[in-house]
Amino acid sequence: MSQSAGSSIPGRRDRTGGIVRDKLDLLMIELEREKVPQNLVDLAQDLQKALDEKFPKED
């Protein structure tokens, strides 16, 4: 199976929504290998955007 995309981007898991973001990264990798329905990609991106707005990153 493919390696986790989340591990290549340090610091993503320590903020709320990190798991969703990691899954979105994996979905985008799968999109390169085989066709993923565009509505699924859109839903995942909308979910991540909503999480980012609800829990803004604190620096």
Beta strands, then each sheet from edge to edge (+ up, - down):
end
